[in-house]
């Protein structure tokens, strides 16, 4: 396979201990401390994006499109549950395959994809039933759990998957 010269690769690693000096001399190295970006930063970014999305929020009334649900109610509900579940997942899971922040970023990618496809896409997908935004308000916690399973749970193997399921079920029973 021939790769064009204009193509660049980005590698993420948690250690450079096996990298040779010659390899490092060809690479730009960016070091980000583990806690430079937190799940709370990504929650804030997601909520700001939702608030500015005119497919979701009517700019004048500041309500979810086609509903009487104030944007502030949705944002509060989303923020509360996202903080609960992500703090639980980040504090109770071991991140063997990926970094914590990568898992949280994957979580938001899955969450946003689900919301877009099912609730506020400009394109109708025949495979999916598109719901209204009032239904999104009601379904939000279930969608978050689904995104958690496919982002955090998908990176687990064998016994880890069983432990993940047990911990998530325990969290859901208590919340």
C-alpha positions as CSV (number, residue, x, y, z in Angstrom):
1,X,0.0,0.0,0.0
2,X,1.4,3.3,-1.0
3,X,0.9,6.2,1.4
4,X,0.9,9.7,0.0
5,X,3.7,12.0,1.3
6,X,1.1,14.5,2.6
7,X,-0.3,11.8,5.0
8,X,0.6,12.3,8.6
9,X,0.1,9.8,11.5
10,X,-0.6,10.5,15.1
11,X,0.2,7.9,17.7
12,X,-1.0,7.9,21.3
13,X,1.1,6.1,23.9
14,X,1.5,6.1,27.6
15,X,5.2,5.5,27.5
16,X,8.2,6.2,25.3
17,X,10.4,3.7,27.1
18,X,10.8,1.5,24.0
19,X,11.2,4.4,21.5
20,X,14.7,4.7,20.1
21,X,16.3,8.2,19.8
22,X,16.3,7.9,16.0
23,X,12.5,7.4,15.9
24,X,12.0,10.3,18.3
25,X,14.1,12.5,16.2
26,X,11.6,12.1,13.3
27,X,8.6,12.7,15.5
28,X,7.1,15.7,17.1
29,X,6.4,14.7,20.7
30,X,3.6,16.3,22.7
31,X,3.3,15.4,26.3
32,X,-0.1,15.9,28.0
33,X,-0.2,15.1,31.7
34,X,-2.9,12.6,32.6
35,X,-5.1,15.2,34.3
36,X,-4.7,18.1,31.8
37,X,-8.2,17.4,30.4
38,X,-10.8,15.9,32.7
39,X,-14.2,14.3,32.1
40,X,-15.7,17.5,33.6
41,X,-14.1,19.5,30.8
42,X,-15.6,17.2,28.2
43,X,-19.0,17.4,29.8
44,X,-18.8,21.2,29.7
45,X,-17.8,21.1,26.0
46,X,-20.6,18.8,25.2
47,X,-23.3,20.9,27.0
48,X,-22.1,24.1,25.3
49,X,-22.3,22.4,21.9
50,X,-25.8,21.2,22.7
51,X,-26.9,24.7,23.8
52,X,-25.6,26.3,20.5
53,X,-27.1,23.6,18.2
54,X,-30.1,25.2,16.5
55,X,-31.4,21.7,15.6
56,X,-32.1,21.2,19.3
57,X,-32.7,24.6,20.9
58,X,-35.1,27.2,19.5
59,X,-33.0,30.3,19.6
60,X,-35.8,32.7,20.6
61,X,-37.7,30.7,23.2
62,X,-34.7,28.7,24.4
63,X,-36.8,25.5,24.5
64,X,-36.2,22.2,22.9
65,X,-37.7,22.4,19.4
66,X,-41.3,21.5,19.3
67,X,-41.7,21.2,23.0
68,X,-42.4,23.3,26.1
69,X,-39.2,21.9,27.8
70,X,-36.8,24.8,28.7
71,X,-33.3,24.3,27.5
72,X,-32.1,24.9,31.1
73,X,-34.1,21.9,32.3
74,X,-32.5,19.6,29.7
75,X,-29.0,21.0,30.4
76,X,-29.5,20.5,34.1
77,X,-30.7,16.9,33.7
78,X,-27.9,16.1,31.3
79,X,-25.2,17.7,33.4
80,X,-26.4,16.0,36.6
81,X,-26.5,12.5,35.1
82,X,-23.3,12.9,33.0
83,X,-21.4,14.0,36.2
84,X,-22.8,11.0,38.2
85,X,-22.1,8.3,35.6
86,X,-18.7,9.6,34.4
87,X,-17.4,10.2,37.9
88,X,-18.5,6.7,38.8
89,X,-16.9,5.2,35.6
90,X,-13.7,7.2,35.9
91,X,-13.2,6.4,39.6
92,X,-14.2,2.7,39.6
93,X,-12.8,1.3,36.4
94,X,-9.3,0.3,35.4
95,X,-8.2,1.6,32.1
96,X,-6.0,-1.1,30.6
97,X,-6.5,-0.6,26.9
98,X,-7.0,3.1,26.6
99,X,-6.5,6.2,28.7
100,X,-9.3,7.5,30.8
101,X,-9.7,10.6,28.8
102,X,-9.8,8.6,25.5
103,X,-12.6,6.5,26.9
104,X,-14.5,9.6,27.9
105,X,-14.0,11.1,24.5
106,X,-15.2,7.9,22.9
107,X,-18.2,8.0,25.2
108,X,-19.2,11.5,23.9
109,X,-18.7,10.4,20.3
110,X,-21.1,7.5,20.8
111,X,-23.6,9.7,22.7
112,X,-23.6,12.4,20.1
113,X,-24.0,9.9,17.3
114,X,-27.0,8.3,19.1
115,X,-28.6,11.7,19.7
116,X,-28.0,12.8,16.1
117,X,-29.4,9.7,14.5
118,X,-32.4,9.3,16.7
119,X,-33.4,12.8,17.6
120,X,-32.1,15.8,15.6
121,X,-30.6,14.8,12.4
122,X,-31.6,16.7,9.3
123,X,-31.4,13.4,7.4
124,X,-33.9,10.7,7.9
125,X,-32.4,7.2,8.3
126,X,-34.7,4.5,7.2
127,X,-33.1,2.0,9.6
128,X,-33.9,4.1,12.6
129,X,-37.1,5.6,13.9
130,X,-36.5,9.2,14.5
131,X,-38.0,10.5,17.7
132,X,-39.0,14.0,18.7
133,X,-36.9,16.1,21.2
134,X,-39.4,15.6,24.0
135,X,-38.6,11.9,23.8
136,X,-34.9,12.7,23.9
137,X,-35.5,14.5,27.2
138,X,-37.2,11.4,28.6
139,X,-34.7,8.9,27.1
140,X,-31.5,10.8,27.9
141,X,-30.3,8.6,30.8
142,X,-30.9,5.4,28.8
143,X,-28.9,6.8,25.9
144,X,-26.1,7.7,28.3
145,X,-26.0,4.2,29.7
146,X,-25.9,2.8,26.1
147,X,-23.0,5.1,25.3
148,X,-21.2,4.0,28.5
149,X,-21.5,0.4,27.5
150,X,-20.2,1.0,24.0
151,X,-17.3,3.2,25.0
152,X,-16.1,2.0,28.4
153,X,-17.5,-1.6,28.3
154,X,-16.3,-2.2,24.7
155,X,-12.7,-1.8,25.7
156,X,-12.9,-4.6,28.3
157,X,-11.9,-8.2,27.9
158,X,-13.3,-11.4,29.4
159,X,-13.4,-11.1,33.2
160,X,-13.1,-7.3,33.0
161,X,-16.3,-7.2,31.0
162,X,-18.1,-9.2,33.7
163,X,-16.8,-6.8,36.4
164,X,-17.8,-3.8,34.2
165,X,-21.3,-5.2,33.9
166,X,-21.6,-5.8,37.7
167,X,-20.2,-2.4,38.6
168,X,-22.5,-0.6,36.1
169,X,-25.6,-2.6,37.2
170,X,-24.7,-1.7,40.8
171,X,-24.4,2.0,39.9
172,X,-27.8,1.9,38.0
173,X,-29.6,0.3,40.9
174,X,-28.4,3.0,43.3
175,X,-29.2,5.9,40.9
